[in-house]
Amino acid sequence: MDSAAELFSLTPGQLRDFFLSFGESPFRGEQLFRWLHKVGATSYSQMTDISRELRERLEMELPFHTPLSAAEHALSKDGSVKIASITTSGLPVETVIIPGTGQDRRKYTLCVSTQVGCALGCAFCETATMGFLQNLSSGEIVYQVSLALSFLEKHLGEKWSEHPREQWITNIVYMGMGEPFLNLENVIHSIDILTHTRGLNLSHRRITISTSGIFEGFERLAEETDLKVNLAVSLNSPVESVRRELMPISRRYPISGLVKAIAKFPLPRRQRITIEYIMFDGINDTLDDAGKLAALLRGLSVKINLIPYNKGSVEKSAGGRPLRASSRNTIDRFATFLRSKGFAVTVRASSGQDIAAACGQLARKTRRSSKDASPGEKQ
């Protein structure tokens, strides 16, 4: 076991087998897992219920290496935090902490990345400018949660002394850099770790995987009958020609097949798939578009999330047309029409725009900010 990412990729069962392999009690595996994921230990020396002799042996047999190192963070005026980290091979990863609103402000959602860069080339997405560089291991995905908890502990620990550490992050969305369905085995394994009762014990219902619509991913995820996570699908237009301009993947995975994949996907009772729809001025935001969207999704167990477009570092275009955000009035009119057709519709608040942490803005640029600031504190 010599991989830098491997320690944080191991489940309690795998750790039990590891301890058994050199004559130790398998219970030590559960102890180690708890220290890593529930307590947040940063070295073997902190694991006081494991003997010094065993800790020294662990250091030789399974060195305590972290798969990511935090490079810097940026704080938004709305309370969002973007954490930039580096893999052991020197590649950039970005993770976003998003606070709740109102009374739920201390219920944080964490947006994690699954790849470094992305191969899909969506016209509106900043990550696409990086190209595809690497899949993240399950340990690298999981460790983004550890980095976020360490940040919250540093800035909010005293205020949250009445809340166990594992309750600080209430939701995880696989919506950061990359396409989760193109790294699905590591995504599934990371969820197994994050939901384990010996660790953070996150509820599957609090986890969402977002995809651009890889058909094989629907089929593979459906095989995981115990994995009752939420699913979101990035659609962005009901018109095939327009979707292809926005999302070249639609040439290989057309809308007609995507609708069939959504219809076939097994859902727990009362659960619906979220249709993500980024609103672009004059491209996909007319009432005619809304009517076509309603017709396309009729009869499916879906809800619709309308997302204002967040511009990136450079002006982008699709099919020769510049990408600009729809007006709020246009978005509201679009939402009202869909609701009149019986759909549940939400309009996403764009968190972290000022630090390039909103939907479609993650790449490799992070502005350094004060290390002493707290989430929500204005810079």
N, C-alpha and C positions, 0 to 999 in steps of 0.2 A: 504494500500500500504506500506508493511513493508519490502519488499525484497531489499537487498543492490543493486542488479542489476537492479531493476525495473525502476528507474527514467530514465535511459539511454535506456530502452527498449520501452519507450512510444512514439507513434506517435503524431503529432499535434491533430489529432482527438480524441485520447484517453486522451490527456491532456485537451482538451476543455471539454470533458465529466467530467473529474475530477473537474475542476473549477466550472462547472455548478452544481455539486453535493453539493457544499456548498455555492451556491448563488452568485458566482462571474461571471464576464463577460467571455464568452468562448474565447474571444480574448486573454485573459491572457495565454491560452494554447499555442498559437502560439508565444507569447512573450517568454515564458519559453523555448520552443523548440529552438528558435533562439539563445537565450543566451547559451544554452547547446552545440549546434552543430555548429553553424556558428561563434559565438564569442569565444567560449571556456571558458566560466565562470567556475570557480572552487569553487564557493560558491554563496549562494543566496545574500549575501551582495553586490556583484558586480553588481547585476541587478538593476541599478539605476532608470529605468523607471517603476519599481514595488514598490508600497508603502512599507514603513518599516513595517507597521502593517501586510500587506499581506505576506511579506517575513518571518516575525516571525511565522505566522500561517502555512506557507509552511513548515518551519523547524519542526513543530510539526506533521503536517498531512503527509508530504512526505519528510522525512529527506534527506539532500543532502549527499548521500553516493556514492562513486565511486565503480564500480564493480571490478576494478583491481587496484593494486598499483604497480608502477614501482619499480623493485628491483635493476636493474643494466643495463648497456648497454655496447656493444662492438663495436668498430669501425674497419672497414676493410681498408686496404690500397687502395682498389678500390672505397672507398666512401660509401659502404654499411654500414648500422647500424643494429645491432640486439638488440632489446629491450626485456629483460626478465621481466615479470611481474608476480604477484601472485594474485590468486583469493581470495575472502574473506574466503574461506575454506582452503587456504594455498597451493593450487595446482599451478604448474608452467605453464606459457603460453609464447610462443615466437612469436615475430612479426619482420618482416624484412623490412627496408626502403632501396629501391634500386634506385640509381641515374640513370638518363639517360646518354647518351654518347654525346660527341661533343657539339654542340650548345644546345642540349636538356638536358644538365647535371643537370639543376635545375628542370626538370620535373620528379618528383619522383613517383615510383611505390611502393605500399605498399602490402606486402604479409601477410595476416592475417590467424590466426588459427581458427578452428571451433570446435575442441575438445581438451581435454587434453589427450595426447596419441592417440593410434589408435588400433583398433581390427583386422585390415586386415592382419598384419604380413608380409608385403612385404619384401623380402629377402634383398633388397638394402637400406631400409629406416631406419634411426636412430630412428625416432619416434616409430617404431614398437617395439623397445626394452623396451619401457615404458609400453606396453599393453594399454588397454583402461581404462581410469579413469573417464572421465566425459564429457558430452556434454557442450559446452559453451552456455550461454543464448544469446539472440540477443543483450542485453546490453553489455555483455562481448565482443562480436565480434565488436560492434560499438565502444566501448571505446578503443580498440586497435588503432583506427584511431585518437582518441583524444590524446592518449599518444604519437603517432608519430608526430602529429602537435605540441604538446607542446615541444617535443625535437627539431623540426625544428625551432620553434619560439625562443627558447632559444639560439640556435647556429647560426641561419641565419636571425632572424627577422629584424635586422637593414639593412642587405644587400637586403632584399626583401620588403622594406617598400612600394615600388610601386606596389606590388602584393597583392591582398586580400588574407587573410589567407586560404580561402576555395579553392584557386587555387594552393596551394603548392603541394598537392598530386593529380596527374592527372589520375592515374590508380590504381585500387584495384584488387588483384588476391586472390581468396580463394584457396590458395595452401600451406598453412602452416601446422601445426600439425592437423591430423585428416582427415576424409573422409566427405566432405561437404554433400553428398547425404544421409549420415546417421544422419544428424542433419539439414535436409533441411527446416523444418518449421522456425527454428531460423535463418537460412541463408537468407531465403526469407524475413523475417521480418526485418532483419538488412539492407538488400538492400533497402527496402521501406524507412527506416529512412535515409540512406546515400544519397539517390537520391531525397529526398524531397526538394522542392524549398525553403522552409523556413530554411533549414539547409545548408549542404554542396553542395546540388544541383549537385551531380555527375551524369554524363551521364551514362545510362545503357550500352552504347557501350564501356565505359571505365572500365567495370567490367567483370571479368572472373571467372567462377566457374570451378574447376578441379575435376574430379571424376575418380575413378578406374573402374567404369562401373557397378554401381548398377542399374539394369533395371528399378526398380520401381521409381528411382529418375528421370529418363528421362520422365516417364509418368507424374509424379507429376509436374515437372518443365514445361512441355508442357501445363499444365492447366493454368499457369500464363501467359495469352496472352499479358499482358502489360509489362512483364518482359523480355525485349529484351537484355539480357546480353549475353556475349560470353560463350561458353562451350569448355572445353578442356578434352580430354579423355586419360588416361594413358594406353597405349597398350603394348609397350616394346617388343613384339614378335608377328609375324604372325603365329607362330607354337604353337598349343595348349599345347603340353607337356612342351615346354620351358617356356611358359607364366605361367603355373601352378607352375613351380619351382621358378620363380621370384615373382609371385603374386598368392598365394594360393586361393584368391577370384575367380580365373578363374575356379575352380572346381564347384562352385555354379553358376557363371555367365560366361559361356564359350564364346569364341570368336565369334562363329556363332550367338549367341543371341545378343552379343554386336554390331555386324555389323548391325543386323536388327534394334536395338534400335537407332543407329546413322542414319540409312536410314529413319526411320519414324519420327525423331524429326523435328518439324516445325522450319524452319529458316527464318528470314527476308531476303528480296532480297539482294543478294551479300554477305551475311554472310556465313562463313564456320566454321565447327567444327575443332578445332586444335587436331591433333593426337600427343601426347607426346611419345617420343621414346628414352629411355635412352640407350646409347651405351655401351655394355660390350664386352671386348676383347674375341674373340673366342666363344661367346655365341649367339649373335644376330646381328653380324656386318659384315657378309659376303655378297657378291653380290647375292648369292642364297637367303639369307634372304631378301635382298632388292627386289628381283624379286617376292618373295612370298608376301611381304608387298604391292607392287604395284598391284598385282593381287587381293589381299584381299580388297583393298580400291578403286578399279576401279569403277567409276560411282558415288561415294559418294561426297558430298559437304564438302571436307576436305582440310586442309593444314597440313603439317607435320613439327613438331619441333623436331629436333635431339638434345639430351641433353647429353653432356659428363658426365660420371659417376663421382660422388663426393664421395670419400671414407669417412667412418665414423670414430668413435673413435676406432673401432676394425675391424679386417679383417672379411669380410662377404663372404658367399658362397651360391650357389644355385645348387641343384642337385649334390652336391659333388664337384662342380667346383668353384674355387675362383673367386670373382668378382673383375675385374680390368677394368680400363678405356680403351676404344679403342684409338688408336693413332689418331692424327689429320688427318694424311693422309688417314686413313681408313674411318674416318667420312666424309671427303671431297669426297672420292670416292663413298661412299654410297649415299651422297646427290646428286652428279652429276648423278648417275644412276636414282634416283627417278625423278630428274628434266627432264631427257631425256624421261621419261614416262608421262610427262605433269603435274607433281605435283608441287605446290608451296612449297618450302622447306627452312627452316631457321635452323641455328645452334645456339643454345642458348649459350650466354656467361655466364660462371659460376661466379656469383657475390658472394662475401663474404665467399670464401672457407677458408680463413685464420682465420675466427672467427666462423666456423661451422654454417654458415647461408645460404649455397647454397642448391640447390634442394636435398632433402633426408637427410639433415644433422641436422634438427631441433629435439632437444630432450630437456634435462633439464640442459645442461651445457652452461654457458655463462661466458667468461672471463671478469673480471672487467677491465675497462680502465679509462683513465683520463677523469674526468667530464668536463674539460675545453677544450677538443679537439673538433674539428669541423669535420663534414662528409668530407671524402677525405683526412684528415690530417694524415700523417704517424705516427705510434706509435713507 
